[in-house]
Amino acid sequence: MNRIDNLKIKLFADGADFDGMVAMRKNPLIKGFTTNPTLMRKAGVTDYEAFARSVLAKITDLPVSFEVFADDFDMMERQARVIATWGPNVNVKIPVMNTEGVFTGPVISSLSRDNIPLNVTAIMTVQQVADVGEALSPDAAAIISVFAGRVADTAVDPMPHMRACRKAIASRPRAQLLWASPRELLNIFQADEVGCDIITATNDILAKLQIVGKDLTDYSRETVQMFYHDARASGFSISI
């Protein structure tokens, strides 16, 4: 049994490339999907609902998260309720705050009371996690997405940070902690170690699963070979 087989954490694929999402659906390791408006824009998506519905027509049995993009609470909730009708496997992504920095707790509470599966996103702090936990209905199914990769970008060690986040929602058994924005494959194993339920990663990171456990001496030689062949292909020379 290799290290991947020992993982308890669920792997979600993060992106907005339609063909890539459909391809990842065939990977038995992938247990769900996430996306957001920024990823969609980078992928050239111009019709939000049409894209979402095309994805849901192909991915029918795994959770897929789609995000609201309104900023005022009333419209945010209205968008969320529409998105929730697109498919039984949809998690509606609600940002933890609006652009003015106001906590979206009222929206979270209203939607979770009606058993709409949520993915509360763009979370950075332990206090935010605790606040979201309080806003959720006790038995509500929800994902709490902490952007651990961005936390690490600020030179904060994400592992103790995520352990504290785990404790902050201990009273919400149906709330799943998600490690978002990983920077490297190692983050998958770190997220598993600290007790996260889910990690979402881009296809580029997930593709590296195939080299888990690779012999490092062989990897070193392959790297040297790469440098050598690229130098020759570029026609580099040094006058001696």
C-alpha positions as a Markdown table, in Angstrom:
| # | Residue | x | y | z |
|---|---|---|---|---|
| 1 | Met | 0.0 | 0.0 | 0.0 |
| 2 | Asn | 1.5 | 3.4 | -1.0 |
| 3 | Arg | 1.0 | 6.8 | 0.6 |
| 4 | Ile | -1.9 | 7.7 | -1.6 |
| 5 | Asp | -3.8 | 4.6 | -0.5 |
| 6 | Asn | -3.4 | 5.7 | 3.1 |
| 7 | Leu | -4.9 | 9.1 | 2.6 |
| 8 | Lys | -8.2 | 9.7 | 4.5 |
| 9 | Ile | -8.7 | 13.2 | 3.0 |
| 10 | Lys | -11.0 | 13.6 | -0.1 |
| 11 | Leu | -9.4 | 15.1 | -3.2 |
| 12 | Phe | -11.4 | 17.7 | -5.1 |
| 13 | Ala | -10.3 | 19.1 | -8.5 |
| 14 | Asp | -10.2 | 22.9 | -8.7 |
| 15 | Gly | -10.6 | 24.7 | -12.1 |
| 16 | Ala | -12.8 | 25.9 | -14.8 |
| 17 | Asp | -11.5 | 24.1 | -17.9 |
| 18 | Phe | -14.5 | 22.0 | -19.0 |
| 19 | Asp | -12.5 | 19.3 | -20.8 |
| 20 | Gly | -10.2 | 19.1 | -17.8 |
| 21 | Met | -13.0 | 18.7 | -15.4 |
| 22 | Val | -14.6 | 16.0 | -17.5 |
| 23 | Ala | -11.3 | 14.2 | -17.7 |
| 24 | Met | -10.8 | 14.4 | -13.9 |
| 25 | Arg | -14.3 | 12.9 | -13.4 |
| 26 | Lys | -12.8 | 9.6 | -14.7 |
| 27 | Asn | -10.1 | 9.6 | -12.0 |
| 28 | Pro | -11.3 | 7.5 | -9.1 |
| 29 | Leu | -9.2 | 9.5 | -6.7 |
| 30 | Ile | -11.3 | 12.6 | -7.4 |
| 31 | Lys | -14.3 | 13.0 | -5.1 |
| 32 | Gly | -15.6 | 16.4 | -6.0 |
| 33 | Phe | -15.0 | 19.7 | -7.9 |
| 34 | Thr | -14.6 | 23.4 | -7.1 |
| 35 | Thr | -14.5 | 26.5 | -9.2 |
| 36 | Asn | -14.9 | 30.2 | -8.9 |
| 37 | Pro | -15.6 | 33.3 | -11.1 |
| 38 | Thr | -11.8 | 34.1 | -11.3 |
| 39 | Leu | -11.0 | 30.7 | -12.6 |
| 40 | Met | -13.9 | 30.9 | -15.0 |
| 41 | Arg | -12.7 | 34.2 | -16.4 |
| 42 | Lys | -9.2 | 32.9 | -16.9 |
| 43 | Ala | -10.6 | 29.9 | -18.7 |
| 44 | Gly | -12.6 | 32.2 | -21.0 |
| 45 | Val | -16.0 | 31.4 | -19.7 |
| 46 | Thr | -18.5 | 34.1 | -20.8 |
| 47 | Asp | -21.9 | 32.5 | -19.9 |
| 48 | Tyr | -21.8 | 31.5 | -16.2 |
| 49 | Glu | -25.0 | 29.6 | -16.0 |
| 50 | Ala | -24.5 | 27.8 | -19.3 |
| 51 | Phe | -21.0 | 26.7 | -18.2 |
| 52 | Ala | -22.3 | 25.5 | -14.9 |
| 53 | Arg | -25.1 | 23.5 | -16.5 |
| 54 | Ser | -22.8 | 21.9 | -19.0 |
| 55 | Val | -20.5 | 20.8 | -16.2 |
| 56 | Leu | -23.4 | 19.4 | -14.2 |
| 57 | Ala | -24.7 | 17.5 | -17.2 |
| 58 | Lys | -21.4 | 15.6 | -17.3 |
| 59 | Ile | -20.7 | 15.4 | -13.5 |
| 60 | Thr | -23.9 | 14.1 | -11.9 |
| 61 | Asp | -22.7 | 12.1 | -8.9 |
| 62 | Leu | -20.0 | 14.1 | -7.3 |
| 63 | Pro | -20.3 | 17.5 | -5.5 |
| 64 | Val | -19.5 | 20.6 | -7.5 |
| 65 | Ser | -19.2 | 24.0 | -6.0 |
| 66 | Phe | -20.4 | 27.2 | -7.8 |
| 67 | Glu | -20.1 | 30.6 | -6.3 |
| 68 | Val | -22.4 | 33.6 | -6.1 |
| 69 | Phe | -21.0 | 36.9 | -7.3 |
| 70 | Ala | -23.4 | 39.4 | -5.9 |
| 71 | Asp | -22.1 | 41.7 | -3.2 |
| 72 | Asp | -25.3 | 42.8 | -1.3 |
| 73 | Phe | -26.8 | 40.2 | 1.0 |
| 74 | Asp | -30.3 | 40.1 | -0.6 |
| 75 | Met | -29.0 | 39.5 | -4.1 |
| 76 | Met | -26.3 | 37.1 | -2.8 |
| 77 | Glu | -29.1 | 34.9 | -1.2 |
| 78 | Arg | -31.3 | 35.1 | -4.3 |
| 79 | Gln | -28.4 | 34.0 | -6.5 |
| 80 | Ala | -27.6 | 31.2 | -4.1 |
| 81 | Arg | -31.1 | 29.8 | -4.2 |
| 82 | Val | -31.1 | 29.8 | -8.0 |
| 83 | Ile | -27.7 | 28.1 | -8.2 |
| 84 | Ala | -28.9 | 25.4 | -5.7 |
| 85 | Thr | -31.6 | 24.4 | -8.2 |
| 86 | Trp | -29.1 | 23.6 | -10.9 |
| 87 | Gly | -28.4 | 20.1 | -9.6 |
| 88 | Pro | -28.7 | 17.9 | -6.5 |
| 89 | Asn | -24.9 | 17.7 | -6.3 |
| 90 | Val | -24.4 | 21.5 | -6.1 |
| 91 | Asn | -22.7 | 23.2 | -3.2 |
| 92 | Val | -23.3 | 26.9 | -3.3 |
| 93 | Lys | -20.2 | 29.0 | -2.5 |
| 94 | Ile | -20.8 | 32.0 | -0.3 |
| 95 | Pro | -17.8 | 34.3 | 0.5 |
| 96 | Val | -17.2 | 34.8 | 4.1 |
| 97 | Met | -17.6 | 38.5 | 3.7 |
| 98 | Asn | -18.7 | 41.0 | 1.0 |
| 99 | Thr | -16.3 | 43.5 | -0.6 |
| 100 | Glu | -16.8 | 45.9 | 2.3 |
| 101 | Gly | -15.6 | 43.3 | 4.8 |
| 102 | Val | -19.0 | 42.6 | 6.3 |
| 103 | Phe | -19.5 | 39.0 | 7.5 |
| 104 | Thr | -22.1 | 37.1 | 5.5 |
| 105 | Gly | -23.4 | 35.3 | 8.5 |
| 106 | Pro | -27.1 | 36.2 | 7.9 |
| 107 | Val | -26.9 | 34.7 | 4.4 |
| 108 | Ile | -25.2 | 31.6 | 5.7 |
| 109 | Ser | -27.8 | 31.2 | 8.4 |
| 110 | Ser | -30.8 | 31.7 | 6.2 |
| 111 | Leu | -29.6 | 29.3 | 3.5 |
| 112 | Ser | -28.4 | 26.6 | 5.9 |
| 113 | Arg | -31.7 | 26.7 | 7.8 |
| 114 | Asp | -33.3 | 25.6 | 4.4 |
| 115 | Asn | -30.8 | 22.8 | 4.0 |
| 116 | Ile | -29.0 | 24.3 | 1.0 |
| 117 | Pro | -25.6 | 22.7 | 0.9 |
| 118 | Leu | -23.0 | 25.5 | 1.2 |
| 119 | Asn | -19.3 | 26.0 | 0.6 |
| 120 | Val | -18.3 | 29.1 | 2.6 |
| 121 | Thr | -15.2 | 30.4 | 0.9 |
| 122 | Ala | -12.3 | 32.9 | 1.0 |
| 123 | Ile | -11.7 | 32.2 | 4.7 |
| 124 | Met | -8.3 | 33.0 | 6.2 |
| 125 | Thr | -8.6 | 33.2 | 10.0 |
| 126 | Val | -9.6 | 30.8 | 12.8 |
| 127 | Gln | -12.1 | 33.4 | 14.1 |
| 128 | Gln | -13.8 | 33.4 | 10.7 |
| 129 | Val | -14.1 | 29.6 | 10.9 |
| 130 | Ala | -15.6 | 29.9 | 14.3 |
| 131 | Asp | -18.1 | 32.6 | 13.2 |
| 132 | Val | -19.2 | 30.5 | 10.2 |
| 133 | Gly | -19.7 | 27.5 | 12.5 |
| 134 | Glu | -21.9 | 29.6 | 14.7 |
| 135 | Ala | -23.9 | 30.9 | 11.7 |
| 136 | Leu | -24.6 | 27.4 | 10.3 |
| 137 | Ser | -27.6 | 25.5 | 11.5 |
| 138 | Pro | -26.3 | 22.7 | 13.8 |
| 139 | Asp | -27.2 | 19.9 | 11.4 |
| 140 | Ala | -26.4 | 21.7 | 8.2 |
| 141 | Ala | -24.2 | 20.1 | 5.6 |
| 142 | Ala | -21.5 | 22.5 | 4.6 |
| 143 | Ile | -17.9 | 22.9 | 3.4 |
| 144 | Ile | -15.7 | 25.5 | 5.1 |
| 145 | Ser | -12.9 | 26.5 | 2.8 |
| 146 | Val | -9.8 | 27.9 | 4.4 |
| 147 | Phe | -7.3 | 29.3 | 1.9 |
| 148 | Ala | -4.4 | 27.7 | 3.6 |
| 149 | Gly | -2.1 | 28.4 | 0.7 |
| 150 | Arg | -2.7 | 32.1 | 0.9 |
| 151 | Val | -2.2 | 31.9 | 4.7 |
| 152 | Ala | 1.2 | 30.3 | 4.0 |
| 153 | Asp | 2.0 | 33.1 | 1.6 |
| 154 | Thr | 2.0 | 35.5 | 4.5 |
| 155 | Ala | 4.7 | 33.3 | 6.3 |
| 156 | Val | 2.2 | 31.7 | 8.7 |
| 157 | Asp | 2.6 | 28.0 | 9.1 |
| 158 | Pro | -0.7 | 26.5 | 7.8 |
| 159 | Met | -0.5 | 23.3 | 9.7 |
| 160 | Pro | -1.1 | 24.6 | 13.3 |
| 161 | His | -3.5 | 27.1 | 11.7 |
| 162 | Met | -5.6 | 24.4 | 10.2 |
| 163 | Arg | -5.5 | 22.3 | 13.4 |
| 164 | Ala | -7.0 | 25.3 | 15.2 |
| 165 | Cys | -9.6 | 25.7 | 12.4 |
| 166 | Arg | -10.5 | 22.0 | 12.9 |
| 167 | Lys | -11.1 | 22.6 | 16.6 |
| 168 | Ala | -13.2 | 25.7 | 15.9 |
| 169 | Ile | -15.9 | 23.6 | 14.2 |
| 170 | Ala | -15.8 | 20.6 | 16.5 |
| 171 | Ser | -19.4 | 21.2 | 17.4 |
| 172 | Arg | -20.6 | 21.1 | 13.8 |
| 173 | Pro | -20.2 | 17.4 | 12.8 |
| 174 | Arg | -21.6 | 18.0 | 9.3 |
| 175 | Ala | -19.3 | 20.8 | 8.5 |
| 176 | Gln | -16.3 | 19.7 | 6.5 |
| 177 | Leu | -13.0 | 21.6 | 6.6 |
| 178 | Leu | -11.4 | 22.2 | 3.2 |
| 179 | Trp | -7.7 | 23.2 | 2.6 |
| 180 | Ala | -7.9 | 25.5 | -0.3 |
| 181 | Ser | -5.2 | 27.0 | -2.6 |
| 182 | Pro | -2.5 | 24.5 | -2.0 |
| 183 | Arg | 0.9 | 25.4 | -3.5 |
| 184 | Glu | 2.5 | 22.0 | -3.8 |
| 185 | Leu | 1.6 | 18.3 | -3.7 |
| 186 | Leu | 3.0 | 18.0 | -0.2 |
| 187 | Asn | 0.1 | 20.1 | 1.0 |
| 188 | Ile | -2.2 | 17.1 | 0.4 |
| 189 | Phe | -0.4 | 15.0 | 2.9 |
| 190 | Gln | -0.1 | 17.9 | 5.3 |
| 191 | Ala | -3.9 | 18.6 | 5.1 |
| 192 | Asp | -4.5 | 14.9 | 5.7 |
| 193 | Glu | -2.2 | 14.9 | 8.8 |
| 194 | Val | -4.0 | 17.8 | 10.4 |
| 195 | Gly | -7.5 | 16.3 | 10.0 |
| 196 | Cys | -8.9 | 18.3 | 7.0 |
| 197 | Asp | -11.8 | 16.5 | 5.4 |
| 198 | Ile | -11.1 | 17.8 | 1.8 |
| 199 | Ile | -8.4 | 19.5 | -0.2 |
| 200 | Thr | -9.0 | 21.1 | -3.5 |
| 201 | Ala | -6.2 | 21.4 | -6.0 |
| 202 | Thr | -5.6 | 22.3 | -9.6 |
| 203 | Asn | -5.0 | 19.6 | -12.2 |
| 204 | Asp | -1.4 | 20.6 | -12.4 |
| 205 | Ile | -0.9 | 19.7 | -8.7 |
| 206 | Leu | -3.0 | 16.6 | -8.9 |
| 207 | Ala | -1.0 | 15.3 | -11.9 |
| 208 | Lys | 2.0 | 15.1 | -9.6 |
| 209 | Leu | 0.3 | 12.3 | -7.7 |
| 210 | Gln | 1.9 | 9.9 | -10.2 |
| 211 | Ile | 5.4 | 10.6 | -8.8 |
| 212 | Val | 4.5 | 10.1 | -5.1 |
| 213 | Gly | 7.2 | 7.7 | -3.7 |
| 214 | Lys | 9.5 | 8.2 | -6.7 |
| 215 | Asp | 13.1 | 7.2 | -6.1 |
| 216 | Leu | 14.9 | 10.5 | -5.5 |
| 217 | Thr | 18.2 | 9.4 | -7.0 |
| 218 | Asp | 16.4 | 8.5 | -10.2 |
| 219 | Tyr | 14.6 | 11.9 | -10.1 |
| 220 | Ser | 17.9 | 13.6 | -9.7 |
| 221 | Arg | 19.3 | 11.9 | -12.8 |
| 222 | Glu | 16.2 | 12.8 | -14.8 |
| 223 | Thr | 16.6 | 16.4 | -13.8 |
| 224 | Val | 20.2 | 16.5 | -14.9 |
| 225 | Gln | 19.2 | 14.9 | -18.2 |
| 226 | Met | 16.6 | 17.5 | -18.7 |
| 227 | Phe | 19.1 | 20.3 | -18.1 |
| 228 | Tyr | 21.6 | 18.6 | -20.5 |
| 229 | His | 19.1 | 18.1 | -23.3 |
| 230 | Asp | 17.6 | 21.5 | -23.0 |
| 231 | Ala | 21.0 | 23.1 | -23.2 |
| 232 | Arg | 21.9 | 21.2 | -26.3 |
| 233 | Ala | 18.5 | 21.9 | -27.9 |
| 234 | Ser | 19.0 | 25.6 | -27.3 |
| 235 | Gly | 22.4 | 25.5 | -29.0 |
| 236 | Phe | 24.2 | 27.0 | -26.0 |
| 237 | Ser | 28.0 | 27.3 | -26.0 |
| 238 | Ile | 30.7 | 28.7 | -23.8 |
| 239 | Ser | 34.0 | 29.9 | -25.3 |
| 240 | Ile | 36.9 | 28.0 | -23.8 |
